[in-house]
Amino acid sequence: MKKRRLIYIVYGVLVLSVISCSKSFLERNPQAELTYPQIESKEGVDGLLVGAYALLNGNVDGTWGNYASAPSQWLLGEVAADNAHKGSNNGDQPNMNLIEQHKPTSTNDNLQVLWDRSYDGIIRCNNTLRVLAQLQAGSGDKFDDARAVQIQGEARFLRAHYYFLLKRAFVNVPYVDETIAPADATTLPNDADVNPKIEEDLKFAVENLSDKYNGEEGRADKAAAQAYLGKFLLYQDRYAEALPLLQAVIDSKPNITSLPFTDNFDIAEENGPESIFAAQHAISPDGTGDNGNVGDMLNFFYGSAPISCCGFFQPSFDLVNSFRVTADGLPMLDGSYRDDPYLSDFGLTGTAKTNYAVDKTLAIDPRLDYTVGRRGVPFRDWGNMQGDAWIRDPGFAGPFVGMKHTIEQSQFASNTVAGAQQITGLNVNIIRLADVYLMAAECQVETGNLGAALELVNAIRERAALLAPKQVSGEAVAAYNVKPYAAFPNAEYARNAVRFERRLELALEGHRFYDLVRWGTAKQVLESYSGFEGTYLSISRNVVFQPQNEYYPIPQDEIDRSGGALKQNSGY
């Protein structure tokens, strides 16, 4: 039974007109829009806050074009790393090729989308806070103090999230809050670090949020604020400060071994105990998809697949082979998973291609077949994955497809848009409990408690061992094997094990590129990946990762609109 949740539909023309944003994020109250006094009411503030939540799905209007702002962060978080290819074919969305090859320019439309949507979200948060303050200072009907502070906490939490996306991608961004007048906002520079402001907002949320308001799933609560502040501090290597926040979240939840891995990607089980903070998606009552998962709509398959559009976001050979295990059921931390790699039917021709059968002796972690579709292996309730028949151009992006963003075929009727089934109502977890476990494990390693790190990592692995083996005709399609680590002998080994576990558990969920950057390993990992992956796919060849590739250029349109107040990032 679906739980009660916050639905991102803003009530009435008044609220819709005020929360809408103009072309430039710095402009407010464009011509013909209503002014704040017209919605100084409790209903108006509630509507503004719902509008701030609505930007979590990265969509302002319509359905197409929201790929870089998707809550899954599949493009900048996974395609830019070693986990996935853009997919489709070489000619489709060429600016995404430049993201994958680490050759972005300031005119790349994907970067403009992330910038615009993030600042749209920020402006909505600021509007909520501004109108709330005006309402509470007035003499009319107002919120009680407890609810007013809770609204502030939710709005400031959301604002921190949108700024975190911007800071992580662009580093140098202008800071706008509810106190800044429109005339001043138009000339704000990007020469000050926004991290202290993000931290202030998240700490306010931790201190002032408790349970979800009105029991509505999708709203920020204390656990979400603690997890996000812990993540924020982890990104700054402030491990000792992050750890108690992350541990508090772990302590407030059931043991992760009791929570099925598959529930995280099942529309019938979303908003369960593992979901800490998620973008809420739904097909609108009128059947349209504006509130659906539009950011992932390109990432369905091609040809004879049950949903055929548009062939993007294909897992890499390197990711697939990273799920291979030793005889002890452990990851190949030394990189030997690249030796004699598994390629599925890639490169086969003629009879060998036609008669290909999946290798049932392949020793792998079972999470692979709940993360990636590969030929001959059951894919949800869609039947066996059909290989090239489901792929737009396997010679360009390989033989694999992603699974976590898809839904069961039996769920299509009520959870997809009629005529555009690539738009689903599946939520996207921005932070889930396994992520918190592994962030806490990382903190434990870096603060010297290898035993505690071992316990956290092994809990994730013990849950993975509970996954049902995929079978065809009653026989497992692989030699599934995942076991806990016996020990972490030293900090270097433990660090590698935690990092590798993040890759396996959170594969294709938008974390990988930013993990590599914060660990300081992006250049080494991605150039090594280029050497391996480029053996098979031309898109991956000859990658040279420069220092400026750890972040992206400021969109040129924003620099031009600012009249020179915004400065371009170094190296671009």
N, C-alpha and C positions, 0 to 999 in steps of 0.2 A: 504493500500500500504506500502510495506516494505521500511523503511528509508535507506539512504545510511549509511553504517557502515564499520568500520575497519574489514577486514577479516584477520584472523591470518594465512596467507599463506606467507611464506618467499620466496623471489624470488631468484632462482639460486643456483647452487652448491656452489659458493664462500661463500655466506652468511650462508647457511645451515651448512657448515663445520666449520665455525668460531664460530657460536653460540652454537654448540653442546658441551655437557659437558662430561667429563670422569666419571668414577665410583666414585671418590672422588671429592667433590665440591671444594677442595683446589687446584686441578690440572688444569692447563690451557695449551692450545697449546699442546695437546697430539701428539704423533708421527703421521705423515701423515696429520695433519690438517694444513690449510693455516694460514699465519700470517696476522696481522692487516694491514700492508701496502698494501696488495693485495685488501683490500676493503675500502681504504681511499678515499671514494667518497660520494657524497650526496645520491646516491642510496644505497650504502653500509650501511650508517648510518641509513637511513630509514628502511632498511631491518632488521638491528640489533634491532631497537626499536620495530618493529612489532614482532620480535622473543621474546622480553621481555614481550610484552602483551600476547603472545601465551601461556605462562606458567600459566596464570590465570585459565585455565581449568584443571591444575594439571597433564597434560599429556606431556611426552617427546616423546614417540614412541608407536605405537599400540593403543589398547583400554583397555585391561584388566589391573587390578592391581592398579588403581589410586584412590582408594576409600578414603583413609585418606587425600589426597591432593585435593579432590573435592572442588570446590568453595562453594558448599552448606554446607560444614563441617558437614555433617549429622552424621558421626561416632563419632568424638571427641566433637562436639558441641551439639548433641541431644541424641545419644545412651548412652553417658557417663552421661547424666542428667536424668531427670524424665519424659521426653517427649516421648521416643521411645525405642524399643528393637532392637537388631541386626536383629531379624527375621530369616527367613529360618528355619533351624533346628539346633540342638545342635552340630552336627558334622561338619557343613560347616563353614569355616573360624573361627576356634576355637580361634585364637588370638583376634578376635573381641569380643568374649565372655569375655575375660580378660579385655578389655576396658570397657565393660558394667558393669562388677563386680568390677571394680577398683582394679584390680590385674595385672597391666601392668609390663612387664619386659623389660630390655634393648635390648632384642633380638626380640621384637615384630615387625614383618615386617611392620605393619601399621605406626609405628613411624618412621621407616627408610624411608618410602615413603614420609611422610610429610617433613622430614629433607632434603632429596635429591631434591625434586621438588622445595622447597622454595629456597634452595641455587642455584639450576639451574636457577631460575628466577633472583636471585641476580647477579649471574655471567653475565647473559645476560644484565642486566641493567648496570653493570660495564663496560662491553665491549662496549656498546653504548656510554657511557660517555667518555671512553678512546679514542675510534676512532674518536668521534666528536672533542675532544680537539686536536688531531693530525691533523685532516682535517682543522680545523679553524686556526691552527698555520702555515699551509703550504702555498704555493704560488699558488696552483691550484684553480679550481672552488670550492667555498664554500658557505655555507648558509649565508643569511643576519643575522645580529645580533639578530633580533627579533625571527626568526625561530630557531636559535641556542639555545637561552635561553629557548624557548618553549620545545625543545627536552630535554634539561636538566631537565626542570620541570616535563615532563612526565616520564622520566627515574628515577628521584629521587622519584617521587610519587610511582611508581611501586616498587622500591627498599624498600621504607618504608613499603609498604603493605606486601611484602614477609618477611621482618624482623618482622613485627607485628605478623604474623602468628607464626613465630618461638619463639618470646619472650613470647607470650601468652601461648604456649604449653610447652616449655622447660625452660623458664626463663633465664637460663645461656647459652648463645650461643656466638661463636666467631664472631667478626665483620670484614668483608672484604669489602673494597671499591676499587675504580679504581686506587688508589694511591699505593696500596700494591703490592710489587713485588712477583712473584711466590715463590721464595725461602723463603721469610718471611711468606707467607700465610700458608705454610705447617706446621708451628709450632705455630700458633696462639692459645693462651689460651682462655678459656671462663670465665675469672674472672672479666670482666668489664661489666657494665650495658650498653646495647645497646640503651636504651630509649633516651638518649640525641641525638644520631645519627638519630634515627627515627624522632624525633621532628625537627631536623635541616632540614631533607629532606622534611618533610611535610610543614614546614614554607616556604621553598624555593618554593615549588609548589604553595602554596597559593599566594605568592607574585608575581609569574611570569606566572601563567596560567590564561587564560581568557576563550574565547570560545573554543569549540572543533576544533582542527586543520582541516581545509578543510571541516568542517561540518560533519565529520565522527563520527557516533555513536560508542561508545565503547572506545573512547579516553578519557583520564582524562582531566577535565576542572577545572575551579576555584571552582565551587560548589562541585565537588567531593573532591577536596583538602580541602576545608573548612569543609566538613562533616567528612572526615577521621581524620583531625587534632582535630576536636571537639570530635570525638569518642576516639581518643588516649588520650586526656586530661581527658575525663570522666573516663577512666580506671584507672587513677591515682588520682581520686577524686578532680581534679582541676576544680570544677564546674563553678566558676566565670569566668575562662578563656575559658572554653568550650562553655558556653552559647552564647556569641555574634557570634561565628562562626556558631553554629547550627541555630541560629535565622536568620542569613544572608541567609542561604540556604532556610529556610522556606519562607522568604520574597521574594526570587527570583522565587518561584514556585506558581502555582495555589493553591487555597485552597483545602486541601485534600478531603473535602467532595464532590468535583466535579470530583474526579478521581476514577473510579471504582476499587474496591478491586481486582476483578478478572483479570483486565488487567495485574497485576504483574505476572500472571501465564498463560498467553495466548500468544502463539507464534506469533499470528497475531497482537498483540498490544505491543510487547516488545520494549524497548528503548523509552517508553513514558515519560511524565513529572514526573512520580513518580520514575523512575529509575535514581538514582544518580550515581552509579558505578556498572557495571555488567560485568561478564564474558560473552563474545560473543561466541555463539555456532552456528555452521552451519554444515550441511552435505556437504562434499566436492563435487566439480563438478563431480568427478569420482565415487561418491556414497559411498565413505569410510567415516569412522566416527572419524578419528583422531582429527578433529576440533569440534566434537560434545560434548554433555554432557556425557562424558565417566565416570565421577566420580559417577554419579547416576545410572549407567547401571545395577547394581545389584538390584535396588530398585523397579523393576516392579514385577508383581504378579506371579501367578502360575496356573496350571490346566487349567480351561476353560476361563480365562481372555483373553481379546483381545491381550495383550502382556504378554507372559508367560516366564518370567525370571527376577529375580531368587528368589524372595520371601523375600528380605531383607527389613529392615527399616520399622518396624511396630509400629504405635502409641500405647502408653501405655493406660491402663485403667485410670490411673491418669490424663493424658492429656485430654482424652475424657471427663471425668467427670468434669474437671475444667471449661468446657464450659457451665455447668448447671447454671441456673440463679434463683434468688429469684423472688417472685411475683412482685417486683419492676423492674425487668429486669436488675438487677445488679449481678456481680460476687459474689460468696460465699467466701469472703475474709477470713472468719474464718475457712476454711477447711471443712465445713460441706458438701461440694459436695461429700465427701467420704462416707457419711451416706447413706445407702441403695443404693449403686452405680448401675448405668446402666452398664450392661454387654453384651448387644446385645444377641446373642444366645449361648454365651459361657457357657459350662457345661450342656447344654440341650442334651437329648438323645431321641431316638425313635420318637413317634408321635409329642411330644413337639418341637423337633428339626425340623422335616419335616414341620410342620404347623406354624412355627414361623412367626409372623407378627410384623413389627416395631411398637414401642409404640408411637403413635401420640400425646400422652399427655405429653411427655417428654419436659420440659421447658428448652430450650437451646438458646445460642447465635447462630445466623445463620452462623457465621464464621466456626462453627464445620463442617458443611456439605460441605464447600468449602476448607476444610483442610484435612479431614479424610473421608475415605470410610467406610461405615457401612452397614450391610445387610439390604436390602429392600429399600435403599435410592438411588435415581438416582446419577450416577457417570459420570460426564461429559456427552458425547454423547454415552457412552458405554452401556447404559441400567442400570438397577438396580444392585447395588453391590450384588454379589451372595453368600457372606459369605465364608464358608469353601472351596467352589469350587474354590475360587481365592487365597487361602492361602496354603502355603507349609506344615506347621505344627502348627495349631492353638493352640494345647495343649502346645507348647513351647513358642510362642510369642503372643498369643491372637488373637482376631477375627477382627482386624482393619487393614486397609491399608492407606498409605499416598496418597495425591492427588496433592500437589503443584508442584511436579517434573514431572507430567504426561502431556500429550497433548490430544487434541481431536482425536477421531478415524478418523474423516474426514480429519485430517492433516497428517496422517501416510504416505501417498504416497510420499509426497515431503519433509517430515521433519524427516524421520527415515531412518536407514540403511536397505536396503533390506536383509532379512534373519537375521537381528539382530535389530529388531525394538525397543529394549530396549535402543538403542543409538539414542537420539533425537537431534534436533537443538535448543531446548529451552534454552534461556539464563538463567543465574542464577544471581539474584540481590545480590551483596555483601553489598551494602547500598542502601536502598530505603527511600522514603520520610517519610513513617510512622515510620520507625526506628529513623529518625532524630527528628520527633515530640516527640517521647517518650524519646529519650535522652535529648532533651530540657526540657521536663516536669520533668525529674529526676533532672536536674540542677536547675530548678525553685524551686522544693521542698527543695533541699539541700541549696539553698541560701535564703530561707524564703518567696518566693512568691507563696503561695498556690493557689491564684486565677488564676495566669497565668498557673500553672500546671493543674488546673481543666479544663481550656479552651482547652488546648492541648489534654488532654485525652478524653474530651467529643467530640472533633472533630473526633477522631478515632472511637469513639463509634457511633456517628451520621452517619458516613459513613457505618459502619457495619449494621445499621438498614435499609439501602437502599438495601441490598442484597435480591434478589428474593427468596421467600421460595421455597424449593424443594418440588415437588408435585408428587403424584401418583394418577392417575384417577381424577385429578382436585382437590385433597385434600392435604393439607400440611402434610408432614410426621413427623412434630414435632410442638410443641407449641413455635414457634420462638418468642423471646422477648429480645431486647437489648435497654436499655435506658441510657441517660446520668446521671452522678452523680449530685445530687442537690447541694452538697457542699463537701469540704474536711474540716472536723471539726478541724483537727490537723495534725501536720507533720507526725506522725506515721501512721495515716490512709491514708494520701496522698501517703506516700512512698509505703505502701502495695498496694494501688490501681494502682500506676504507674507500679510497678513491675509485678503485676498480668496482667495488660493490655499488657505488653511486651510479656508475655507468650502466651496470646491468639492471639494477632495480628501477632506475628512473629513465631508462632509455626512451628517447623520442618524446620526452615530456618538457623540453625547452630549457634544460639546465646546462647541458654539456659545454657549450662554448664559454659561457661565463664562469664555469668551474675551472676550465683550463686557464683562463685569463687570471683569475684570482690566485690560482696555485703557482703562477709564473711558469707554466709548462707549455703554453700555447705554441710557441715557435717550434720547440723540439717535437712535440706530439704531432702537430699538423704537417710539418715538413716530412716527418717519418711516414705519416699516413699517406701523404702525396706519393712517396716512393712506392708504397705497397699498392694502394688503390689505383694509382696511375698505370700499373701493369695491365689492368683490365679495362679502365675507363678513361678516355681522353680528358674529360672534364676535370679530373683530379691531378693531372700531370703538371710538373714544374711549378708547384706552389712555393713561393718565397714569402715567408711571413715577416713583415716589417714591424718595427715597434708601434707604428700608428695603427696597425691592424688590430690592436687590442681594443680599439674603440672606432667610432664611425664619424665621418665628417658632418658638421652642422649643415642642414639643408640650405642651399644657396638662396632659395626664395626667402627664407627667414632672415638671412644676413641683409639681403637687399631691402626688405621691408623695415628693418630696424634702423636704416639710415647710417649704418656703420657701427651701431652700438654693440652688435654681436660680432665676435671675432672667430675666425675659423680655427678649428683644432690643428695642432701642430702636425705637420706631415701631409696636410691636404691643401 
